[in-house]
Amino acid sequence: MDCDSKKLHSLAAGPSPAHRPNHPLVKIRDTTIAGADATAEERLNMLQQRLVSMEQKMAASLASIDSRVEERLTNLEHRVEARLSMFEANAELRFDTLEAVLRQLVAQTAALPSMYAQVVKEQIRTSMPATPTSPRWF
């Protein structure tokens, strides 16, 4: 066993005397096959089994991560679609309201006497400065 926090190595007879059990261990060696009488073939088989086990764990972890990412993306899509539809509904309502106000303004303006329109035109004409292209310039 190796003590990760103090970088201490274990003794062959057991844990290091400086090791305390209040912190995690990071490496535990499986010595069931790695004895002095184990052949190279046995060691190779054990390593292959460990690699297969590690590949399976990695595949399961990646599948779990992938499913969580897919779930989050689906939730995000639903939230974006809901907000977009709410925005569209609010924009439509505002445009309808603005259109109603403009129609009311046009109706009220059309009801005014035509004389008022002439007064406004004259006011605009007199308030604008003379330019070479305007008829008042001469």
C-alpha positions in Angstrom: 0.0 0.0 0.0 1.2 3.5 -0.8 0.2 6.4 1.3 -0.7 9.2 -1.2 -0.7 12.1 1.2 2.8 11.7 2.5 4.3 9.9 -0.5 5.3 6.9 1.7 5.8 3.4 0.4 4.6 0.3 2.2 6.9 -2.2 3.7 7.0 -5.8 2.6 5.7 -6.9 6.0 2.7 -4.6 6.0 1.9 -0.9 6.1 4.4 1.7 6.9 4.6 2.7 10.6 4.0 6.4 9.6 0.8 5.5 7.8 -2.4 6.7 9.4 -5.9 5.3 8.4 -7.5 8.8 8.4 -6.7 9.4 4.7 -7.4 7.4 1.5 -5.1 4.9 0.0 -4.6 5.2 -3.7 -2.9 1.9 -4.7 -3.5 -1.7 -3.5 -1.6 -4.4 -5.2 -3.3 -7.7 -5.9 -0.6 -10.2 -5.0 -2.6 -13.4 -5.5 -0.8 -14.1 -8.8 2.3 -12.0 -8.5 4.1 -14.5 -6.3 7.6 -15.8 -6.8 6.3 -19.0 -8.4 3.9 -17.2 -11.0 4.9 -17.8 -14.6 5.0 -15.1 -17.2 2.0 -16.6 -18.8 -0.1 -16.4 -15.6 1.0 -12.8 -15.2 0.1 -12.0 -18.8 -3.4 -13.6 -18.3 -4.0 -11.6 -15.2 -3.0 -8.3 -16.9 -5.3 -9.1 -19.8 -8.2 -9.8 -17.4 -7.5 -6.5 -15.7 -7.4 -4.6 -19.0 -10.7 -6.2 -20.0 -12.2 -5.2 -16.7 -10.9 -1.7 -17.0 -12.3 -1.4 -20.6 -15.7 -2.5 -19.3 -15.7 0.0 -16.5 -14.6 2.8 -18.9 -17.3 1.8 -21.3 -19.9 1.9 -18.6 -18.6 5.2 -17.3 -18.6 6.7 -20.8 -22.1 5.4 -21.5 -23.3 7.0 -18.2 -21.7 10.3 -19.1 -23.2 10.2 -22.6 -26.7 9.5 -21.3 -26.4 12.4 -18.8 -25.2 14.7 -21.5 -28.0 13.6 -23.8 -30.5 14.2 -21.0 -29.2 17.7 -20.3 -29.2 18.6 -24.0 -32.8 17.4 -24.3 -33.8 19.5 -21.3 -32.0 22.5 -22.7 -33.8 22.1 -26.1 -37.1 22.0 -24.3 -36.3 25.1 -22.3 -35.1 27.0 -25.4 -38.2 25.9 -27.3 -40.5 27.0 -24.5 -38.8 30.4 -24.1 -38.8 30.9 -27.9 -42.5 30.2 -28.1 -43.2 32.5 -25.2 -41.1 35.2 -26.9 -43.0 34.7 -30.2 -46.4 35.0 -28.3 -45.3 38.1 -26.5 -43.9 39.7 -29.7 -47.2 38.9 -31.5 -49.2 40.5 -28.7 -47.0 43.6 -28.8 -47.3 43.9 -32.5 -51.0 43.5 -32.4 -51.2 46.2 -29.7 -49.0 48.6 -31.7 -51.0 48.0 -34.8 -54.2 48.8 -32.9 -52.7 52.0 -31.5 -51.6 53.1 -35.0 -55.0 52.4 -36.4 -56.6 54.4 -33.7 -54.1 57.3 -34.4 -54.9 57.2 -38.1 -58.6 57.2 -37.4 -58.3 60.1 -35.1 -56.1 62.0 -37.5 -58.5 61.4 -40.4 -61.3 62.8 -38.3 -59.6 66.2 -38.0 -60.7 68.9 -40.3 -58.6 69.3 -43.5 -57.8 72.9 -42.4 -55.7 71.5 -39.6 -53.6 69.5 -42.1 -53.0 72.6 -44.1 -51.9 74.5 -41.0 -49.5 71.7 -40.1 -48.0 71.7 -43.6 -47.5 75.4 -43.5 -45.9 75.2 -40.1 -43.5 72.6 -41.4 -42.7 74.7 -44.5 -42.0 77.8 -42.5 -39.9 76.0 -39.9 -37.5 74.4 -42.4 -34.5 76.4 -43.6 -34.3 77.6 -47.1 -32.2 75.4 -49.4 -31.2 75.9 -53.0 -33.7 73.2 -54.1 -36.7 74.6 -52.2 -39.1 77.0 -54.0 -38.6 79.7 -51.3 -34.9 80.1 -52.1 -35.6 82.4 -54.9 
